[in-house]
C-alpha cells in the first residue's frame, strides 16, 4: 500500500534509517520538520493534504485540526499513548472517524532510571552543590515511595531493590507480583508520610500533589519528577521547596513546566536535558513507530 503524502509534523526524532523505510509507502517525498509549529495555522499548513502524519508529544492534534484535515487516514504518535485524556492527539475523536492512531511505550525508561539513581546518589553523598543531610548517606536503608507503578516505576523498583532500600508504591491497581518482590503498597497519604523520597511516574494531565498532599509529605524529604506534565500544584510546591530541608530533582521536561521564579531556589536541582533521551532511546522509538505503521498498513 502506498499513500500520496506522509508528513512528520514536528521534530519526531525518527532516525534516518526508519524514514527511508517509511518513504517506501509514500508517493511524494516525506516532509520532515525539525521544529515545532508555532500555531494551529502552521500545523494545518504542514499537514496539508497528507494522508499519514507522525507527531511528537509536543504538538497538539486536536479535534479542530482533525476536522480540517479530511485526507487523514493515520496518525503515528512518536510518544507514549496511555489514554485519550493524557494524549496530545484527540485519539477517540480520530478513531471515530476511521483514522488509525497508534502510540508507543517503554522507549526512554532506562535513561530516566539512570537519571534518578545518579541524582539521588549525588544528593545523598554531597557530590554536587547540595547534600541532603549533614553527613553523607547511602541508598541502603532509605525509604523511597513510587507514585505510579507502570513500566518506569517498575524499572525503578528493579534497579533500587538490590541497594537494600525500603520501597513503597501507590498505584490505581495493586501489583501483587511486585509486592512479592519486596515492594509494599501504601495509600497515597501513608506513602507521603512514610517515604523519605518520592518519585512520580504518571501520564500527562494528572495532578496528584496539591496543598494537602505536600502537607502530608512534610519536611526533610526529596521529590523526584521526570514527568512530561506537571503532576503537582505549583503554588503548593513552591511553598514546600522553600523549606530548607526539602529538595527536588527535575529533569529538563519536568523543569520546562515550572515558573521561572521557582527555578531560582537552590534546593531545586534541575538539568536542561530530558532524562529519557539517548541514542538508544531514538533507536527504540524509531523501531516502535515503524512497527506500528507497518501493522496498520498490513491490516
Backbone bond lengths (Angstrom), bond angles and torsions (degrees), N, CA, C in turn:
res aa  C-N    CA-C-N  psi(-1)  N-CA   C-N-CA  omega(-1)  CA-C   N-CA-C  phi
1 X - - - 1.463 - - 1.520 109.82 -
2 X 1.329 115.11 136.67 1.460 119.69 176.37 1.516 109.47 -125.23
3 X 1.342 114.41 145.13 1.458 121.15 176.49 1.521 108.02 -108.94
4 X 1.326 115.22 153.99 1.457 118.71 -179.07 1.525 111.25 -66.57
5 X 1.349 116.16 -43.36 1.467 118.40 -173.26 1.522 111.17 -146.49
6 X 1.334 116.33 134.90 1.467 124.17 175.62 1.527 107.83 -123.62
7 X 1.333 116.16 137.35 1.465 121.10 -178.05 1.537 110.55 -132.22
8 X 1.312 116.80 132.91 1.472 122.50 166.57 1.522 105.62 -93.92
9 X 1.326 116.33 103.44 1.461 122.78 -167.40 1.527 113.18 -65.37
10 X 1.319 116.99 -30.69 1.468 120.54 179.87 1.527 108.49 -144.28
11 X 1.320 117.03 -161.06 1.466 120.31 -177.85 1.527 109.08 -80.42
12 X 1.320 115.96 83.72 1.466 121.41 -177.09 1.523 112.09 -73.77
13 X 1.313 117.60 -21.92 1.464 124.83 -178.44 1.525 112.59 69.57
14 X 1.323 115.79 21.68 1.464 119.58 171.01 1.534 107.71 -66.81
15 X 1.304 117.14 128.68 1.459 120.25 -176.69 1.527 111.62 -72.49
16 X 1.342 115.00 159.17 1.466 121.10 -173.17 1.525 112.75 -58.29
17 X 1.323 117.70 -38.94 1.467 119.93 -177.78 1.532 111.04 -62.98
18 X 1.345 116.44 -34.84 1.458 120.59 179.02 1.526 110.78 -74.78
19 X 1.340 116.38 -36.21 1.469 120.03 176.60 1.526 110.93 -63.41
20 X 1.329 115.97 -36.48 1.465 120.10 178.23 1.528 110.87 -63.44
21 X 1.344 116.14 -38.88 1.470 119.25 177.00 1.526 110.96 -68.39
22 X 1.327 116.46 -39.45 1.462 120.26 179.00 1.528 111.21 -64.84
23 X 1.317 116.01 -31.94 1.460 120.01 -178.47 1.539 111.88 -59.89
24 X 1.311 116.45 -26.89 1.461 120.76 179.39 1.534 111.96 -64.14
25 X 1.334 115.95 -18.84 1.459 120.21 -177.31 1.533 112.10 -100.93
26 X 1.339 117.82 4.98 1.458 121.37 -177.26 1.531 111.17 -123.06
27 X 1.321 115.89 130.52 1.466 119.75 177.46 1.521 110.56 -69.02
28 X 1.335 116.20 -42.52 1.466 120.76 177.33 1.524 109.76 -90.75
29 X 1.321 115.41 162.16 1.460 119.77 175.94 1.528 109.11 -65.25
30 X 1.322 116.99 134.49 1.460 121.00 -178.32 1.527 109.88 -64.22
31 X 1.331 116.32 131.71 1.466 121.02 173.08 1.519 108.30 -82.54
32 X 1.315 116.41 120.27 1.463 121.47 -177.96 1.521 108.92 -119.58
33 X 1.337 116.37 112.38 1.462 121.22 178.76 1.532 109.49 -98.05
34 X 1.308 116.11 144.00 1.462 121.74 -176.19 1.521 112.81 -110.78
35 X 1.348 116.13 10.06 1.458 119.36 178.62 1.524 108.62 -137.77
36 X 1.331 116.04 -179.91 1.455 120.92 -178.59 1.524 110.41 -97.64
37 X 1.323 117.75 135.80 1.470 119.34 175.61 1.518 110.25 -65.50
38 X 1.328 116.42 141.80 1.465 120.99 -172.68 1.523 113.33 -86.82
39 X 1.322 117.50 -13.37 1.461 119.85 -175.16 1.521 110.51 -155.15
40 X 1.333 114.89 169.85 1.463 119.97 175.92 1.527 110.33 -61.49
41 X 1.315 116.03 -40.16 1.465 120.17 -179.96 1.528 110.90 -60.35
42 X 1.320 116.44 -39.66 1.459 119.75 -179.47 1.523 110.91 -70.99
43 X 1.320 117.37 -36.22 1.469 120.56 176.06 1.524 109.63 -59.75
44 X 1.325 115.72 -48.00 1.462 121.05 -178.85 1.530 111.41 -63.67
45 X 1.319 116.13 -38.56 1.463 120.05 179.01 1.528 110.58 -63.93
46 X 1.329 115.77 -40.71 1.460 119.29 -179.29 1.532 111.52 -68.69
47 X 1.315 116.82 -39.30 1.468 120.20 -179.43 1.525 110.41 -69.86
48 X 1.330 116.47 -46.02 1.462 120.23 179.59 1.519 112.06 54.80
49 X 1.328 116.32 -127.31 1.466 120.47 -179.30 1.531 112.24 -100.40
50 X 1.329 116.45 23.55 1.469 120.62 -178.09 1.521 111.63 -62.53
51 X 1.314 115.04 144.60 1.463 121.69 175.63 1.532 111.09 -95.19
52 X 1.320 115.85 -24.29 1.467 122.01 -178.28 1.519 108.82 -131.76
53 X 1.331 116.51 131.74 1.462 120.07 174.70 1.523 109.63 -131.19
54 X 1.324 114.47 151.11 1.454 122.18 172.13 1.519 107.16 -121.16
55 X 1.331 116.64 140.44 1.459 120.38 -173.12 1.521 110.69 -147.12
56 X 1.321 116.40 144.42 1.462 121.15 175.55 1.527 109.45 -84.29
57 X 1.331 116.46 -177.51 1.469 121.11 -179.32 1.524 112.20 -74.30
58 X 1.332 117.42 -11.27 1.462 120.22 -172.57 1.530 113.87 -83.03
59 X 1.306 118.23 -21.65 1.470 121.33 -174.97 1.524 110.77 -107.02
60 X 1.334 118.17 123.60 1.466 120.34 179.58 1.536 111.75 -76.79
61 X 1.306 115.25 130.26 1.460 121.65 171.53 1.527 105.20 -115.79
62 X 1.334 115.50 82.66 1.461 120.38 -172.64 1.529 111.25 -91.51
63 X 1.320 115.75 -173.37 1.463 120.65 -176.36 1.522 111.95 -61.25
64 X 1.343 116.84 -39.93 1.466 120.23 179.71 1.524 111.16 -61.14
65 X 1.320 115.60 -44.06 1.466 119.85 179.82 1.526 109.81 -62.44
66 X 1.315 115.84 -48.03 1.470 120.16 -177.19 1.527 111.48 -61.64
67 X 1.323 116.64 -41.36 1.468 120.52 179.14 1.521 112.57 -61.07
68 X 1.338 116.38 -31.97 1.458 121.15 -177.08 1.532 112.87 -90.22
69 X 1.325 116.21 4.92 1.470 120.46 179.50 1.532 108.89 -125.09
70 X 1.329 117.16 74.91 1.470 121.61 -173.35 1.523 114.78 -66.91
71 X 1.324 117.35 -16.53 1.465 119.28 -178.13 1.528 113.55 -84.69
72 X 1.326 116.72 -10.10 1.459 119.98 -175.26 1.526 112.33 -61.05
73 X 1.324 114.38 131.44 1.457 121.13 175.63 1.531 112.20 -119.92
74 X 1.353 115.12 -20.31 1.470 118.32 -175.87 1.524 110.32 -154.70
75 X 1.344 115.87 136.23 1.467 122.29 174.45 1.523 107.28 -122.41
76 X 1.316 115.98 115.38 1.455 121.24 177.68 1.513 110.20 -97.91
77 X 1.314 116.77 109.45 1.466 121.18 178.77 1.527 109.00 -82.14
78 X 1.311 116.54 119.10 1.467 121.80 178.71 1.524 108.64 -91.33
79 X 1.310 115.12 52.12 1.463 123.12 -175.24 1.521 107.85 -166.90
80 X 1.309 115.68 174.81 1.462 120.61 -177.35 1.523 111.27 -69.93
81 X 1.314 114.73 141.32 1.459 121.34 174.39 1.526 107.97 -126.91
82 X 1.340 115.25 106.99 1.465 120.89 178.29 1.525 110.74 -99.56
83 X 1.329 115.77 -47.33 1.457 120.92 179.25 1.522 108.62 -161.13
84 X 1.319 115.77 171.87 1.464 121.29 -177.35 1.521 111.66 -63.37
85 X 1.331 116.92 -37.69 1.468 121.35 -174.69 1.526 112.52 -65.11
86 X 1.322 117.04 -35.00 1.469 119.58 -176.26 1.525 113.25 -97.09
87 X 1.327 117.44 -0.20 1.465 121.28 -176.70 1.523 112.04 -88.34
88 X 1.325 116.80 151.83 1.462 121.10 175.26 1.533 111.34 -85.98
89 X 1.316 115.72 -3.54 1.469 122.25 175.18 1.527 108.29 -109.17
90 X 1.332 116.57 139.71 1.473 120.82 175.37 1.528 107.65 -75.73
91 X 1.318 114.92 79.13 1.462 121.76 -168.99 1.530 112.18 -60.77
92 X 1.310 116.82 -54.28 1.470 120.05 -177.02 1.522 111.83 -63.72
93 X 1.335 116.11 -39.94 1.457 121.61 178.29 1.527 110.40 -59.20
94 X 1.335 115.45 -44.70 1.468 120.14 -179.72 1.528 110.95 -66.29
95 X 1.305 116.90 -45.97 1.465 120.44 -177.75 1.522 111.79 -64.21
96 X 1.335 116.05 -35.59 1.471 119.70 176.97 1.524 112.02 -61.49
97 X 1.332 115.97 -22.45 1.460 121.47 179.83 1.522 112.13 -100.13
98 X 1.317 115.45 14.17 1.459 120.13 175.92 1.511 114.94 80.87
99 X 1.339 117.11 12.19 1.465 121.20 179.12 1.530 108.72 -91.45
100 X 1.312 116.03 126.60 1.453 119.75 177.16 1.520 110.71 -72.79
101 X 1.323 117.00 135.44 1.468 121.97 177.13 1.523 108.53 -133.80
102 X 1.323 116.19 126.51 1.462 120.56 175.74 1.521 109.46 -132.23
103 X 1.314 115.49 151.12 1.454 121.83 174.67 1.517 108.56 -130.48
104 X 1.311 116.12 179.68 1.466 120.23 -178.90 1.520 109.65 -127.61
105 X 1.317 115.06 166.80 1.460 120.89 177.87 1.520 108.49 -146.28
106 X 1.324 114.76 164.51 1.469 121.55 170.30 1.530 113.28 60.57
107 X 1.319 116.85 46.16 1.460 118.86 179.96 1.525 113.37 -116.91
108 X 1.345 118.08 -22.22 1.460 119.61 -178.76 1.512 113.99 -118.98
109 X 1.331 117.02 9.04 1.465 120.65 -171.74 1.537 114.86 -64.67
110 X 1.337 120.38 -42.53 1.468 119.30 -179.28 1.529 113.19 -56.32
111 X 1.326 116.96 -41.02 1.466 119.94 179.23 1.516 112.13 -65.20
112 X 1.330 116.23 -37.72 1.467 120.65 177.76 1.523 109.96 -61.61
113 X 1.328 116.72 -43.86 1.462 120.83 -179.12 1.529 110.58 -63.89
114 X 1.317 117.09 -42.87 1.465 119.92 178.81 1.527 110.86 -61.15
115 X 1.327 116.38 -39.46 1.468 120.64 177.94 1.525 111.08 -62.62
116 X 1.316 116.99 -45.75 1.471 121.13 -178.12 1.522 110.97 -64.15
117 X 1.323 116.20 -49.25 1.469 119.65 -177.33 1.526 110.80 -63.92
118 X 1.332 116.79 -44.65 1.467 119.28 -179.43 1.525 110.97 -65.39
119 X 1.355 116.95 -38.61 1.462 120.56 178.52 1.516 112.33 -63.93
120 X 1.318 116.73 -41.39 1.466 120.58 178.53 1.526 111.39 -66.44
121 X 1.324 116.85 -42.79 1.468 120.57 -179.99 1.528 110.52 -61.02
122 X 1.320 116.71 -44.55 1.468 120.81 179.84 1.533 111.17 -63.09
123 X 1.316 116.23 -41.66 1.459 119.90 -177.45 1.522 111.97 -72.69
124 X 1.320 116.91 -40.70 1.466 119.89 -178.84 1.522 111.79 -69.01
125 X 1.328 116.27 -36.95 1.473 119.64 -177.81 1.525 113.14 -91.85
126 X 1.322 117.40 -12.61 1.449 119.56 -177.57 1.514 112.84 75.74
127 X 1.330 116.64 32.33 1.458 119.97 -179.97 1.533 112.09 -75.56
128 X 1.327 117.08 -16.55 1.453 121.48 177.13 1.519 110.44 -109.39
129 X 1.314 117.56 -149.65 1.459 121.78 -179.38 1.524 112.68 -76.01
130 X 1.329 116.92 -22.17 1.463 121.17 -176.07 1.522 111.37 -113.38
131 X 1.329 114.90 153.21 1.462 121.46 172.62 1.522 107.92 -139.33
132 X 1.323 116.40 128.90 1.461 121.89 -171.57 1.532 112.57 -61.21
133 X 1.304 116.84 -51.56 1.466 121.40 -178.89 1.533 109.71 -119.81
134 X 1.310 116.19 174.47 1.467 120.46 -176.75 1.520 111.62 -60.77
135 X 1.330 116.81 -41.97 1.466 121.68 177.77 1.530 110.06 -103.71
136 X 1.332 118.00 146.62 1.465 120.22 175.33 1.531 110.86 -58.73
137 X 1.308 116.40 147.00 1.457 121.57 -179.02 1.521 111.12 -132.26
138 X 1.329 114.81 155.84 1.457 121.57 174.68 1.529 109.40 -96.79
139 X 1.320 115.04 165.90 1.458 119.71 173.97 1.530 111.28 -68.39
140 X 1.312 116.58 -29.92 1.455 121.48 -177.16 1.533 111.53 -55.62
141 X 1.329 115.57 126.75 1.454 120.93 176.83 1.511 115.26 85.09
142 X 1.321 118.19 -7.03 1.452 121.34 179.69 1.537 109.88 -78.84
143 X 1.333 115.70 156.27 1.467 121.78 -176.45 1.531 110.07 -106.62
144 X 1.333 115.67 117.72 1.459 120.31 -178.06 1.526 110.34 -124.23
145 X 1.332 115.13 132.95 1.450 121.38 177.79 1.516 111.48 -108.27
146 X 1.313 116.81 135.33 1.456 123.22 179.58 1.523 108.36 -109.36
147 X 1.322 116.10 121.85 1.466 120.78 177.01 1.526 108.02 -99.76
148 X 1.312 116.61 108.98 1.461 122.20 -176.67 1.516 110.22 98.35
149 X 1.335 116.75 100.63 1.461 119.76 -176.81 1.533 110.58 -104.28
150 X 1.334 114.45 55.76 1.454 120.38 171.52 1.515 109.13 -84.60
151 X 1.323 116.22 -152.80 1.466 120.09 -176.66 1.523 112.43 -59.79
152 X 1.343 117.12 -47.12 1.470 120.36 -177.66 1.526 110.76 -67.89
153 X 1.322 116.82 -43.38 1.458 120.08 178.60 1.517 112.03 -61.77
154 X 1.317 116.56 -39.73 1.457 120.38 178.93 1.522 111.44 -67.65
155 X 1.329 116.05 -39.76 1.461 119.34 179.26 1.531 110.54 -65.68
156 X 1.333 116.63 -37.85 1.464 120.21 177.00 1.525 109.93 -62.24
157 X 1.328 116.53 -44.27 1.463 120.38 178.58 1.527 110.99 -60.74
158 X 1.322 115.84 -42.39 1.462 120.67 -179.89 1.531 111.56 -59.33
159 X 1.336 116.04 -40.19 1.465 120.22 -178.57 1.522 112.71 -75.55
160 X 1.337 117.16 -31.20 1.463 120.21 -173.78 1.528 114.01 -89.46
161 X 1.323 117.90 -24.95 1.469 120.28 -179.05 1.533 112.95 -55.96
162 X 1.345 118.93 -41.56 1.467 118.33 179.90 1.531 114.24 -64.22
163 X 1.342 117.88 -17.62 1.464 120.25 178.05 1.528 111.94 -77.66
164 X 1.330 117.28 -6.52 1.451 120.02 -179.10 1.512 113.45 77.18
165 X 1.337 117.15 30.83 1.456 121.35 177.74 1.533 110.17 -83.77
166 X 1.318 116.19 155.18 1.458 121.71 170.25 1.526 106.85 -88.48
167 X 1.327 116.92 113.09 1.460 121.47 -173.97 1.523 110.95 -110.60
168 X 1.334 114.46 133.10 1.461 122.27 178.36 1.528 107.52 -124.47
169 X 1.330 115.82 159.99 1.463 117.98 177.09 1.519 110.69 -147.54
170 X 1.333 113.98 153.04 1.458 122.25 170.89 1.512 107.32 -127.48
171 X 1.327 116.58 131.36 1.456 121.72 -178.01 1.519 108.61 -152.35
172 X 1.333 116.20 159.99 1.458 120.24 178.64 1.524 110.98 -62.28
173 X 1.329 116.70 -30.91 1.459 121.06 178.96 1.524 109.73 -126.62
174 X 1.320 116.39 147.00 1.457 120.98 177.66 1.523 109.68 -72.63
175 X 1.307 115.85 144.28 1.460 121.92 178.65 1.531 108.03 -117.32
176 X 1.330 116.11 85.46 1.463 121.34 -174.13 1.521 112.44 -60.36
177 X 1.344 116.76 -35.21 1.465 119.19 -179.83 1.517 111.43 -63.35
178 X 1.342 116.84 -34.63 1.464 119.58 178.41 1.522 111.52 -79.35
179 X 1.301 117.49 -28.08 1.463 120.02 173.70 1.528 109.88 -66.32
180 X 1.326 116.14 -35.20 1.472 120.04 176.39 1.527 111.12 -65.91
181 X 1.347 116.30 -26.35 1.465 120.23 -179.91 1.529 112.69 -83.92
182 X 1.342 116.51 -9.52 1.457 118.49 176.55 1.506 116.27 127.79
183 X 1.349 117.56 -7.66 1.470 119.42 177.49 1.525 109.53 -79.18
184 X 1.323 115.85 150.72 1.458 121.22 177.86 1.521 109.37 -119.01
185 X 1.328 116.76 128.36 1.463 121.07 177.74 1.517 110.12 -79.17
186 X 1.339 115.68 133.60 1.458 121.75 174.13 1.523 108.31 -134.44
187 X 1.314 116.33 144.65 1.462 119.41 170.33 1.523 107.61 -63.67
188 X 1.336 116.48 157.40 1.462 121.06 -171.04 1.526 112.15 -54.74
189 X 1.316 117.49 -45.42 1.466 121.07 -178.22 1.526 110.94 -57.60
190 X 1.325 116.58 -46.78 1.458 121.00 -179.07 1.514 111.93 -70.25
191 X 1.338 116.30 -35.86 1.458 120.38 177.94 1.526 110.64 -60.45
192 X 1.334 116.27 -45.24 1.461 120.97 -178.71 1.520 111.37 -65.33
193 X 1.311 117.30 -39.81 1.467 120.92 -179.35 1.518 111.53 -70.66
194 X 1.325 116.43 -38.42 1.464 121.55 -172.67 1.518 113.06 -79.68
195 X 1.319 116.14 -39.41 1.470 120.84 -171.74 1.525 112.27 -77.90
196 X 1.329 115.27 144.96 1.463 121.42 173.12 1.529 110.29 -88.73
197 X 1.331 114.98 -26.12 1.458 121.96 -179.44 1.524 108.34 -133.28
198 X 1.323 115.74 142.44 1.462 121.39 179.65 1.523 108.50 -126.66
199 X 1.332 116.97 132.19 1.463 121.20 175.30 1.525 108.30 -122.26
200 X 1.339 116.54 125.71 1.461 121.94 -173.86 1.531 110.63 -100.78
201 X 1.340 115.59 130.06 1.471 121.14 -179.38 1.528 108.97 -138.28
202 X 1.323 115.19 80.61 1.460 121.54 -175.75 1.525 110.76 -128.78
203 X 1.330 117.65 156.74 1.469 120.48 174.10 1.525 110.77 -64.44
204 X 1.332 115.86 165.86 1.467 120.41 176.99 1.523 110.59 -61.08
205 X 1.330 114.25 159.23 1.472 122.92 173.21 1.525 114.27 69.13
206 X 1.322 117.06 18.12 1.468 120.37 173.86 1.526 108.15 -114.35
207 X 1.312 116.43 115.01 1.464 121.33 179.34 1.529 108.59 -104.33
208 X 1.316 116.02 108.23 1.459 120.07 -172.09 1.528 113.44 -106.02
209 X 1.334 117.66 -23.62 1.464 120.66 -178.62 1.525 110.06 -109.19
210 X 1.329 115.12 111.50 1.457 121.27 177.57 1.529 108.49 -119.33
211 X 1.312 117.12 -166.29 1.466 121.30 -175.31 1.516 111.55 -54.16
212 X 1.330 117.42 -48.20 1.463 121.32 -177.70 1.520 111.26 -61.88
213 X 1.337 116.51 -42.41 1.462 120.63 -177.85 1.532 111.51 -67.95
214 X 1.333 118.04 -36.96 1.466 119.49 177.63 1.528 110.80 -68.55
215 X 1.315 117.05 -32.80 1.462 120.21 174.77 1.525 110.38 -65.73
216 X 1.328 116.65 -38.13 1.464 120.68 177.75 1.524 111.22 -69.56
217 X 1.324 116.55 -34.50 1.461 121.00 178.47 1.517 110.71 -64.18
218 X 1.321 116.46 -41.71 1.459 120.56 175.85 1.520 113.64 75.06
219 X 1.312 116.36 -160.91 1.465 121.68 -173.14 1.525 111.60 -108.73
220 X 1.335 113.93 167.67 1.458 120.57 -179.30 1.519 112.50 75.48
221 X 1.325 117.59 25.61 1.460 122.38 -173.25 1.537 111.94 -116.13
222 X 1.330 114.69 167.97 1.467 122.60 176.52 1.526 108.12 -123.97
223 X 1.320 117.06 129.50 1.455 122.50 178.08 1.525 109.25 -114.91
224 X 1.322 116.87 127.42 1.460 121.75 179.07 1.518 108.68 -114.16
225 X 1.330 116.52 128.58 1.464 120.97 179.62 1.523 109.69 -133.25
226 X 1.328 115.74 118.61 1.461 121.53 175.99 1.534 109.71 -123.54
227 X 1.338 116.24 24.38 1.464 121.36 -176.96 1.521 111.28 -76.70
228 X 1.332 115.95 154.19 1.460 120.94 175.18 1.521 110.67 -74.45
229 X 1.316 116.30 -31.47 1.453 120.97 177.11 1.524 110.31 -97.17
230 X 1.327 115.59 -161.99 1.460 120.87 178.51 1.531 107.49 -120.48
231 X 1.333 117.62 96.47 1.466 121.05 -173.46 1.524 113.82 -82.02
232 X 1.332 116.14 23.00 1.452 119.59 -177.20 1.521 110.52 -145.34
233 X 1.326 115.02 156.32 1.459 121.16 174.42 1.524 108.18 -76.98
234 X 1.319 116.40 122.27 1.470 120.56 -171.54 1.525 112.48 -65.56
235 X 1.308 117.05 -39.46 1.464 120.28 -179.59 1.525 110.81 -65.32
236 X 1.336 116.25 -43.15 1.465 120.32 178.78 1.521 110.64 -66.27
237 X 1.334 116.96 -37.65 1.462 121.07 178.10 1.526 110.97 -65.63
238 X 1.316 116.71 -40.98 1.458 120.61 -179.70 1.521 111.14 -60.97
239 X 1.318 116.25 -40.12 1.462 120.33 177.52 1.521 110.63 -66.59
240 X 1.339 116.38 -41.23 1.466 120.92 -177.85 1.525 111.22 -66.90
241 X 1.327 117.83 -44.03 1.464 121.50 -176.00 1.529 111.42 -73.47
242 X 1.322 117.29 -15.09 1.470 120.02 177.33 1.524 111.58 -74.45
243 X 1.326 117.86 -14.59 1.464 121.82 174.11 1.533 108.16 -71.84
244 X 1.351 118.52 122.07 1.470 121.65 -172.75 1.522 115.71 -56.87
245 X 1.336 118.09 -23.68 1.464 119.94 -176.79 1.522 113.09 -89.64
246 X 1.329 116.69 -2.33 1.464 120.58 -179.84 1.523 110.92 -99.05
247 X 1.334 115.16 144.64 1.469 120.93 177.92 1.526 109.18 -134.33
248 X 1.321 115.84 153.71 1.453 121.38 176.18 1.524 109.15 -138.34
249 X 1.333 115.84 145.62 1.460 122.90 179.31 1.525 107.79 -123.52
250 X 1.334 116.84 117.37 1.469 122.77 -179.05 1.521 109.57 -123.26
251 X 1.339 116.77 137.36 1.465 118.83 172.46 1.519 109.23 -85.66
252 X 1.326 117.37 -176.45 1.461 120.74 -174.13 1.510 114.10 -62.82
253 X 1.341 117.76 -39.75 1.462 120.41 179.66 1.525 111.09 -64.89
254 X 1.324 116.88 -45.38 1.463 120.68 179.66 1.528 111.01 -67.50
255 X 1.315 116.33 -39.35 1.462 121.52 -179.97 1.524 111.57 -62.07
256 X 1.321 117.63 -36.09 1.462 121.73 -174.97 1.520 112.91 -63.76
257 X 1.318 117.86 -18.25 1.457 121.75 -178.61 1.526 112.97 -90.00
258 X 1.319 117.48 -5.69 1.456 121.15 -175.45 1.521 112.67 -91.32
259 X 1.314 115.06 151.77 1.458 122.34 172.58 1.532 108.42 -66.06
260 X 1.309 116.78 138.34 1.459 121.16 -176.95 1.511 114.42 -58.37
261 X 1.320 117.56 -26.94 1.463 120.25 -178.79 1.524 111.81 -66.29
262 X 1.322 117.07 -35.59 1.461 120.39 179.61 1.523 110.84 -66.98
263 X 1.319 116.96 -31.75 1.453 121.38 -176.24 1.525 112.97 -64.97
264 X 1.325 116.70 -15.06 1.464 120.28 178.60 1.519 112.36 -76.84
265 X 1.327 116.85 -14.72 1.460 120.41 -179.71 1.528 109.76 -70.25
266 X 1.332 116.50 124.59 1.458 121.67 -175.41 1.531 113.00 -70.01
267 X 1.321 116.97 -16.66 1.468 120.24 178.76 1.522 111.87 -85.55
268 X 1.323 116.24 -5.35 1.456 121.33 174.84 1.526 107.83 -96.84
269 X 1.325 115.64 109.58 1.462 122.13 -176.41 1.524 108.46 -96.36
270 X 1.316 117.30 119.04 1.465 120.56 -176.46 1.524 110.93 -131.69
271 X 1.318 114.75 160.19 1.459 122.28 170.47 1.525 107.14 -129.08
272 X 1.304 116.60 162.31 1.461 120.48 -179.21 1.526 112.36 -86.90
273 X 1.321 116.95 -20.26 1.457 120.75 -175.67 1.531 111.83 -89.22
274 X 1.327 114.71 153.49 1.463 120.78 172.30 1.523 108.63 -73.01
275 X 1.329 116.32 129.97 1.469 120.43 -176.36 1.516 112.35 -62.99
276 X 1.329 116.20 -31.17 1.454 119.10 -173.41 1.511 115.03 -92.02
277 X 1.352 117.50 13.74 1.464 117.48 -174.19 1.513 112.48 -108.02
278 X 1.341 115.69 130.55 1.456 122.72 178.54 1.525 108.14 -160.78
279 X 1.316 116.24 177.48 1.458 120.10 176.30 1.522 110.77 -59.98
280 X 1.339 116.05 -42.60 1.463 120.12 179.41 1.529 111.25 -64.97
281 X 1.329 116.60 -35.05 1.462 119.90 177.37 1.519 110.34 -61.00
282 X 1.328 116.22 -46.46 1.468 120.67 179.61 1.523 111.26 -61.44
283 X 1.319 116.15 -39.96 1.471 119.83 179.25 1.525 110.61 -63.24
284 X 1.342 115.91 -46.47 1.466 119.09 -179.41 1.522 111.06 -64.97
285 X 1.354 116.27 -42.90 1.464 120.18 179.01 1.533 110.25 -59.52
286 X 1.316 117.17 -49.42 1.458 121.58 -176.83 1.524 111.42 -59.91
287 X 1.329 116.27 -43.89 1.459 119.86 -178.64 1.519 111.57 -66.53
288 X 1.324 117.39 -42.45 1.465 120.68 -179.11 1.533 111.30 -67.22
289 X 1.336 117.14 -41.36 1.464 120.75 178.03 1.521 110.24 -62.70
290 X 1.321 116.15 -43.88 1.460 121.25 179.93 1.529 110.82 -64.36
291 X 1.320 117.32 -43.39 1.462 121.08 179.63 1.532 111.16 -61.89
292 X 1.340 116.13 -42.73 1.471 120.01 178.10 1.524 111.46 -58.30
293 X 1.330 115.76 -45.74 1.460 120.27 -177.67 1.527 110.67 -65.31
294 X 1.326 117.00 -42.06 1.456 120.44 179.87 1.529 111.43 -63.24
295 X 1.339 115.81 -36.78 1.459 119.67 176.94 1.525 110.47 -65.42
296 X 1.334 116.24 -40.04 1.471 120.62 178.16 1.531 110.63 -62.64
297 X 1.308 116.45 -46.02 1.459 121.54 -179.46 1.528 110.51 -63.21
298 X 1.318 115.75 -40.87 1.472 121.11 -178.13 1.526 111.19 -63.74
299 X 1.341 115.87 -37.49 1.452 120.10 -178.07 1.532 110.52 -72.93
